[in-house]
Amino acid sequence: KLPQKIKKQKKVSWIVGKLVYEALIPTVKKLNNIDGLTINLYGLSSIYWGQEQVVTGLLTGEDLIAGLKNKDLGEAIYIPSLMLKLNTDLFLDDKKVKDVENKLNTKIHVLDDSNDIINTLIGISNKTNSLKNA
């Protein structure tokens, strides 16, 4: 049950691994039908692991930097927490979230799962676990 529109316009990017990208296109299309919401879905491969088809949890900070350079990211990017080492602000290649934010010149919001991403974007929940300088 999605709202028809959201109060504050948002244009953001949702980052996933290339293996799940196709499966999420229908969801993003539905969400983009909400007046005021624009989500760019990016399915990335991994230069770090040398894999074209990769699961989201194996994407590294370097993969985000390389894969998102010169892309329209909107006001922020959203990534699932499974991209980070448990209870840290580090990607698998030991790049800090803050460093990747600086390289991409955008804010990174780390969320628990796809429902958390959807709820946050449509305003049901304001629970963005954006990591501060850790």
N, C-alpha and C positions, 0 to 999 in steps of 0.2 A: 504494500500500500504506500505508494510514493506520493509526495505532495505535488500539486500542479506547478507551484513556483516556490522559490526560496526568497527570504527577506532581503538578504544582501547578495549581490551578484558575486559569483566566484568563477575564476578560470584557473584550473590547477592541472597537475599531471600526476598520474598514477603509474608507478614503475613496477614492472613484473619481469620475470624471466620469459624468454621466448617460448618455452614449452607451454605455458599457461595463457599466453597472450590471446590466441584465437578463441579460447573458451570464454574469455572475459569480454569480448567484443559485444555480444548481445546485451550484457549487463550495462556496459558503458553507453550503448546506444539508448537504452531505456532511461538511464540517468540523465543523458544529454537532452532528453525531451522535457526535462523539468525547466521551466522558464527561469533564467538567471544562472543556470549552472552549465559550465563547459568543462569537460574532463578530457584531457589528452591522455590516451593510454599508450604507453611505450613498452614494448616487449623487447628486452635487450638480450644480446648474446654476450658471451664472456671472453674478452681478450685475455684476462688473467688465467683462465683455465684452458684457453684455446678451444672453446666449444661454441658452436653456432647455436645449438639447441641446449638450453640450460634451465634448470629449475630456479625459481625466484630466490630461494635460500642460499644459492651459491654465487649470487651476484656480489661483486666487491665494490669498494669505493672507486677504484680505478675504472671498473666497468661502467659505473654511472657517469663518471667524468667523461670518458671517451664516447659513450653511447648517447649522451644528452647534450654534448657540446653543439652550440648553434641551433638548438631546438627551441620551439615555443613552449616554455615551461609554465607560463602563467605566473600567478603570485606565489606558488609554492609547489613542492613535489611531496607526494605521499608514498611511503614505503612501508611494507610490513616489518614488524620487529624481527622476524626470522632471518632478515638480511644481516642482522648484527650478532656478534658474539653475546651469549647469554649475560644479561644484566650489565652490559657495557654500552659505550657509544662507539664501538669499533666494528668496522666491517671485517670480513675474513682476511683481507690483506693488511690489516692493522691501520687503515686510514680512519681518522676520526670523522664523525658526522660533520662537525664544525669545519674541518678542512675541505670536505666535499662541498658543503654549502658555499664556502668562499670561492672555490674553483668554478662552481656553476652560477655563482651570484644569485642564489635563491635560498629560501628557507626549506628545510627538510622536516616533515612531520612523520614521526615513527608511530605506527598504530599496530594494534594487536592482531587483527585479521581483516578479511574483506568486509565483514558486517560492520566492524568498527570504522573502516574507511567510508563506507556508504553512509552510515549514520552521522558521522562527522560532517561529511560534505553536504548532506541535505538538512543539517541543523537539528537532528533529533537529539544528538549528544554533542557536547562541546569538549569531549575528552580527547584532545590531541596530546599525545605524550611527546611533545617536542622536547628533545633532549637539550638541556642547557650545557654550558661548559662543564664537562665532568673531568 
